[in-house]
């Protein structure tokens, strides 16, 4: 046994309380419950919080996620709640001129757009789509793992050891600081970026296009997109201590400096000043766990990976985790430990490479658009402009962002981006295009 295994209780194999116990009811946990419940599995979803606090995260769904949410019966509920369609992701200069526009309408998919809504509403719609074989309990803190006589994870212990829940498979969906990841002997090393994101929610229906606009400025990233009910989300890159102990006068000065640095967001001036009182300051991390499974347990969502929110990939990757895991468990005899663990290993093999590609793409995008050094700004803007000049690379980048698949750019593509090599290949890759 590993050191992590020695701390946990052991129980012999026997009757189970659920086929699957999912620990954590964020997007990853709820998506897994949706997908596994549709298989007719007996699923128990437990969450330590009774109510979801409001938080600005996970608001933009990519086309690949929309297809899955449609299959799970979630998409209609989001659309009924006035989710906003976003057709493009555009990198812009501070004056608003385009550096690189990714138009999702060119993709060969039934839902060629992004969708934006509040994180709490996305959770609500996922929760409404859980099947009849899914049970859900809030206010349940999982504090240990159960193991059978072979050391295989066989369930969880909750409430300070007062309750044991036996399951054929345990899913850790308990976030970046996952307790279950540590108890299972798996590791991750979250690394903080050198900046934070100031998050503002604006109202008053100022003019904003149906797209995500990411402004690449000398002060770093500024990102703007619409939300339902005439609201606008704004993220502004700030240094860790930039607004520490700032009073109202200091915040007003900071806002005036922001508008001077990014004149394109001038129409939001009044709303920005009004929104400062309800600001959130968010730390930003990146990581990916080197392994996703141990016998009887698997990591999904932020327990397994984290990326910069710029590319809107974190929540969407979690939804992909849930779908991939369900597809592997669908044909497995979960009563057989050997078969169940083989399915978990197949999930790990499939997802590790995909997560690596998404992580690399998101980190590269973050470096291009958040650098505040002169060399970093020049490097990033040259890459963005070079991608925009090539229809093929522009399409590939849009496709990779969409969640429909991953075709990483190679060394020759990088030389085309820098203008060292001319673009000699077809304008569109063989991915299917409208």
C-alpha positions in Angstrom: 0.0 0.0 0.0 1.0 3.6 -0.5 1.2 6.0 2.4 -2.2 7.5 1.4 -3.7 4.0 1.6 -2.4 3.3 5.1 -4.5 6.1 6.5 -7.8 4.7 5.2 -10.1 2.1 6.6 -10.4 -1.3 5.0 -13.5 -3.4 4.7 -14.1 -6.7 2.9 -16.0 -6.8 -0.3 -19.8 -7.1 0.2 -23.1 -5.4 -0.6 -22.9 -1.8 -1.9 -25.0 1.3 -1.3 -24.5 2.5 -4.9 -22.9 1.5 -8.1 -21.2 4.9 -8.2 -20.6 7.5 -5.5 -19.7 10.9 -6.8 -18.1 13.3 -4.4 -18.6 16.9 -5.4 -21.6 18.5 -7.1 -19.9 21.1 -9.3 -20.2 20.9 -13.0 -17.9 17.8 -13.2 -19.9 15.9 -10.5 -23.3 16.8 -11.9 -22.3 16.1 -15.5 -21.0 12.7 -14.4 -24.3 12.0 -12.6 -26.3 13.0 -15.7 -24.2 10.8 -18.0 -24.1 7.8 -15.6 -27.7 8.0 -14.6 -28.7 7.7 -18.3 -27.0 4.3 -18.2 -29.4 3.2 -15.5 -26.6 3.0 -12.9 -27.4 3.6 -9.2 -25.6 6.8 -8.6 -25.2 8.7 -5.3 -24.0 12.3 -5.6 -22.8 13.9 -2.4 -21.7 17.5 -1.8 -20.3 19.2 1.3 -22.2 22.5 0.7 -26.0 22.7 1.0 -26.2 25.7 -1.3 -24.0 26.9 -4.2 -22.6 30.4 -3.4 -22.6 32.9 -6.3 -19.2 32.8 -8.0 -18.0 34.1 -11.4 -16.6 30.9 -13.0 -17.6 28.4 -15.7 -20.0 30.7 -17.6 -19.1 29.9 -21.3 -20.0 26.6 -22.9 -18.2 25.5 -26.0 -19.9 23.8 -29.0 -18.6 20.4 -28.0 -20.2 20.7 -24.6 -23.5 21.9 -26.1 -23.8 18.7 -28.1 -23.4 16.6 -24.9 -25.8 18.8 -22.9 -28.3 18.4 -25.7 -28.0 14.6 -25.4 -28.4 14.8 -21.6 -31.5 17.0 -21.9 -29.8 20.0 -20.3 -29.5 22.4 -23.2 -33.2 23.1 -23.6 -33.4 24.1 -19.9 -30.5 26.6 -20.4 -32.0 28.1 -23.5 -35.4 28.4 -21.7 -33.5 30.5 -19.1 -32.4 32.9 -21.9 -28.8 31.7 -22.2 -26.9 34.0 -24.6 -25.4 32.7 -27.9 -21.9 33.8 -28.6 -20.7 33.4 -32.1 -17.1 34.5 -32.0 -14.1 34.7 -29.8 -12.0 37.7 -30.8 -8.6 38.8 -29.7 -8.4 42.6 -30.0 -6.0 45.5 -29.5 -6.8 48.0 -26.9 -8.4 50.3 -29.5 -10.8 47.5 -30.4 -9.2 46.5 -33.8 -9.1 42.7 -34.4 -5.9 40.7 -34.0 -7.6 37.3 -34.4 -11.2 36.3 -34.8 -12.4 32.8 -34.3 -15.8 32.4 -35.9 -17.5 29.2 -34.6 -20.1 29.5 -37.4 -17.5 27.9 -39.8 -17.4 24.7 -37.9 -19.2 21.6 -39.2 -21.4 21.0 -36.2 -25.1 21.3 -35.4 -24.4 23.8 -32.7 -21.8 26.2 -34.0 -21.8 28.7 -31.2 -20.9 29.2 -27.6 -23.5 29.7 -24.9 -23.2 31.9 -21.8 -25.0 31.8 -18.5 -24.3 32.0 -14.8 -22.5 29.1 -13.2 -25.3 28.6 -10.7 -27.8 28.4 -13.5 -25.7 25.8 -15.4 -25.5 23.7 -12.2 -29.3 24.1 -11.7 -30.1 22.9 -15.2 -27.7 19.9 -14.8 -29.4 19.1 -11.5 -32.8 19.1 -13.1 -31.7 16.6 -15.7 -30.6 13.9 -13.3 -32.3 10.6 -14.0 -34.4 8.6 -11.6 -31.5 6.3 -10.6 -29.5 9.3 -9.3 -29.8 10.3 -5.6 -28.4 13.6 -4.4 -27.4 14.7 -0.9 -26.1 18.0 0.3 -24.2 18.9 3.5 -22.2 15.7 3.3 -18.5 16.0 4.0 -16.4 13.1 2.7 -13.4 12.7 4.9 -12.0 9.3 4.1 -11.9 6.4 1.7 -13.0 2.8 2.4 -10.9 0.0 1.0 -11.5 -3.7 0.6 -9.2 -6.5 1.7 -7.1 -6.0 -1.5 -6.6 -2.3 -0.9 -9.0 -1.3 -3.6 -11.2 1.8 -3.0 -14.6 0.5 -2.1 -16.5 3.5 -0.9 -16.2 6.6 1.3 -16.6 7.6 4.9 -18.4 10.8 5.8 -19.3 13.0 8.8 -16.2 12.3 10.9 -16.5 8.6 10.4 -20.1 8.4 11.3 -21.3 6.9 8.0 -19.9 4.5 5.5 -21.0 4.5 1.8 -19.9 1.5 -0.1 -19.7 1.7 -3.9 -18.3 -0.2 -6.8 -16.6 3.0 -8.2 -15.8 6.3 -6.5 -15.5 9.5 -8.5 -13.5 12.4 -7.0 -15.1 15.6 -8.3 -14.1 17.6 -5.2 -12.1 20.4 -6.9 -8.6 21.7 -7.1 -7.6 20.9 -3.5 -9.2 17.5 -3.8 -9.1 15.5 -0.5 -9.9 12.3 -2.3 -7.1 12.7 -4.8 -4.7 13.0 -1.9 -6.2 10.0 0.0 -6.0 7.8 -3.1 -2.3 8.5 -3.5 -2.7 10.6 -6.6 -1.0 14.0 -6.9 -1.3 17.3 -8.6 0.8 20.5 -8.4 -1.4 23.6 -9.0 0.8 26.5 -10.1 -0.5 30.0 -9.6 -0.1 32.5 -12.5 1.6 35.8 -11.5 -1.6 37.7 -11.8 -5.2 37.6 -10.7 -8.5 38.4 -12.4 -10.8 41.1 -11.2 -14.3 40.1 -12.0 -17.1 42.6 -12.5 -20.8 42.1 -13.4 -22.3 45.1 -15.2 -25.9 46.0 -15.9 -27.6 48.7 -17.9 -27.4 47.1 -21.4 -24.4 48.9 -22.8 -23.5 48.0 -26.3 -21.7 44.6 -26.4 -21.6 42.2 -29.4 -22.6 38.5 -29.3 -19.0 37.4 -28.8 -16.2 37.1 -26.3 -13.8 40.0 -26.7 -10.4 39.5 -25.3 -8.3 42.7 -25.3 -4.6 42.3 -25.4 -3.2 45.4 -23.7 0.0 46.7 -22.2 -1.6 46.1 -18.7 -2.5 42.5 -19.6 -5.8 40.9 -20.4 -9.3 42.5 -20.4 -12.2 40.2 -21.4 -15.8 41.1 -22.0 -18.9 39.1 -23.0 -22.7 39.4 -22.5 -24.7 37.5 -19.9 -28.5 37.0 -19.9 -30.9 39.7 -18.6 -28.9 42.7 -20.0 -25.7 41.9 -18.0 -22.1 42.0 -19.0 -19.1 40.0 -17.6 -15.8 41.8 -17.4 -12.5 40.3 -16.4 -9.5 42.5 -15.8 -6.0 41.2 -15.2 -4.4 42.7 -12.1 -1.3 42.2 -10.0 -1.8 40.2 -6.8 -1.7 43.3 -4.6 -2.8 45.9 -7.1 -6.1 46.7 -5.4 -5.3 45.7 -1.9 -7.0 48.0 0.7 -8.2 50.3 -2.1 -10.8 52.7 -1.0 -13.5 54.2 -3.2 -11.3 57.1 -4.5 -8.5 54.7 -5.3 -10.9 52.4 -7.2 -12.2 55.3 -9.2 -8.7 56.3 -10.2 -7.9 52.7 -11.1 -11.1 52.6 -13.3 -10.1 55.8 -15.1 -6.7 54.4 -15.8 -8.2 51.2 -17.2 -10.4 53.2 -19.5 -7.4 55.3 -20.7 -5.4 52.1 -21.4 -8.3 50.3 -23.1 -10.3 53.0 -25.0 -12.4 50.3 -26.7 -14.3 49.7 -23.5 -15.2 53.4 -23.1 -18.9 52.7 -23.6 -18.8 50.7 -20.4 -17.4 53.6 -18.3 -20.4 54.3 -16.2 -21.3 50.7 -15.7 -17.7 49.9 -14.7 -17.8 52.5 -11.9 -21.1 51.2 -10.7 -19.9 47.6 -10.7 -16.8 48.1 -8.6 -18.6 47.6 -5.3 -19.5 44.0 -6.2 -16.2 43.0 -7.6 -14.6 39.6 -7.1 -10.8 39.0 -7.1 -10.0 35.5 -8.4 -6.6 33.7 -8.2 -5.7 31.8 -11.4 -4.0 28.4 -11.5 -2.9 25.8 -14.0 -2.2 22.1 -13.4 -2.9 18.5 -14.6 -2.7 15.4 -12.5 -0.2 12.9 -14.0 -2.6 10.0 -13.3 -6.4 10.0 -13.1 -7.2 6.6 -11.6 -6.4 4.1 -8.9 -8.3 0.8 -8.4 -11.8 1.8 -7.6 -11.5 5.5 -8.0 -11.2 8.1 -10.8 -10.6 11.9 -10.9 -12.8 14.2 -13.0 -13.0 17.9 -13.5 -10.9 20.3 -11.3 -9.7 17.4 -9.2 -7.8 16.3 -12.3 -6.9 19.5 -14.1 -7.1 23.3 -14.1 -6.4 25.9 -16.8 -6.4 29.7 -17.2 -10.0 30.8 -17.8 -9.1 32.9 -20.9 -9.8 30.0 -23.3 -13.0 28.9 -21.4 -11.9 25.3 -21.3 -12.1 24.3 -17.6 -15.8 23.6 -17.3 -16.0 22.2 -20.8 -13.1 19.8 -20.2 -14.9 18.6 -17.1 -18.1 17.9 -19.1 -15.9 15.9 -21.6 -14.4 13.9 -18.7 -17.9 12.9 -17.6 -18.9 11.8 -21.1 -15.7 9.9 -21.6 -16.0 8.1 -18.3 -19.6 7.1 -18.9 -18.7 5.7 -22.3 -16.1 3.5 -20.8 -18.3 2.3 -17.9 -21.3 1.7 -20.1 -20.2 -1.7 -21.2 -18.4 -2.8 -18.0 -19.6 -5.3 -15.4 -19.1 -3.1 -12.4 -19.8 -6.0 -10.1 -16.4 -7.3 -11.3 -13.5 -5.4 -9.8 -11.3 -6.4 -12.7 -13.8 -5.2 -15.3 -14.5 -1.9 -13.5 -10.8 -1.1 -13.1 -10.1 -1.9 -16.7 -12.8 0.6 -17.7 -11.2 3.2 -15.4 -7.8 2.6 -17.0 -9.3 3.0 -20.5 -10.8 6.3 -19.4 -7.4 7.5 -18.1 -5.7 6.5 -21.3 -8.3 8.4 -23.4 -8.4 11.5 -21.3 -4.8 12.1 -20.4 -3.7 12.9 -23.9 -6.8 15.1 -24.5 -6.3 17.0 -21.2 -2.6 17.5 -22.1 -3.6 19.1 -25.4 -6.2 21.4 -23.8 -3.7 22.3 -21.0 -1.0 23.2 -23.5 -3.4 25.2 -25.7 -4.8 27.1 -22.8 -1.4 27.9 -21.3 0.0 29.1 -24.6 -3.1 31.3 -25.1 -2.7 32.7 -21.6 1.0 33.5 -22.2 0.3 35.3 -25.5 -2.5 37.4 -24.0 -1.5 38.1 -20.4 2.2 39.0 -20.7 3.0 42.5 -19.5 6.7 42.5 -20.6 7.6 44.2 -23.8 9.1 41.1 -25.4 6.1 39.0 -24.3 3.6 41.5 -25.8 5.5 41.6 -29.1 5.8 37.8 -29.2 2.1 37.2 -28.4 0.7 39.7 -30.8 2.9 38.4 -33.6 1.6 34.9 -33.0 -2.0 36.1 -33.0 -1.5 38.1 -36.2 0.3 35.2 -37.9 -2.6 32.9 -37.1 -5.1 35.4 -38.4 -3.3 35.6 -41.8 -3.6 31.8 -42.4 -7.2 30.6 -43.0 -6.0 27.1 -42.2 -4.5 28.0 -38.8 -7.4 30.2 -37.9 -9.7 27.3 -38.6 -7.6 24.9 -36.6 -7.4 27.2 -33.6 -11.2 27.7 -33.7 -11.7 23.9 -33.9 -9.4 23.3 -31.0 -11.2 25.9 -28.9 -14.6 24.4 -29.7 -14.2 21.2 -27.7 -15.1 19.1 -30.8 -11.6 17.7 -31.0 -7.9 18.6 -30.7 -5.4 19.0 -33.6 -2.4 20.6 -32.0 -0.3 23.0 -34.0 3.1 21.6 -35.0 6.5 23.2 -35.4 5.9 24.1 -39.1 2.6 25.7 -38.1 4.6 27.9 -35.6 7.0 29.0 -38.4 4.0 30.0 -40.5 2.6 32.0 -37.6 5.9 33.9 -37.3 6.0 34.5 -41.1 9.2 32.4 -41.5 7.4 30.0 -43.8 4.6 30.8 -46.3 1.3 29.1 -46.0 1.3 26.5 -48.7 -1.4 24.1 -47.5 -5.1 24.2 -48.2 -7.1 26.9 -46.5 -9.1 24.4 -44.4 -7.9 21.1 -42.8 -9.8 18.0 -43.4 -12.0 18.4 -40.4 -15.2 19.3 -42.2 -16.2 22.9 -42.8 -19.3 24.8 -43.8 
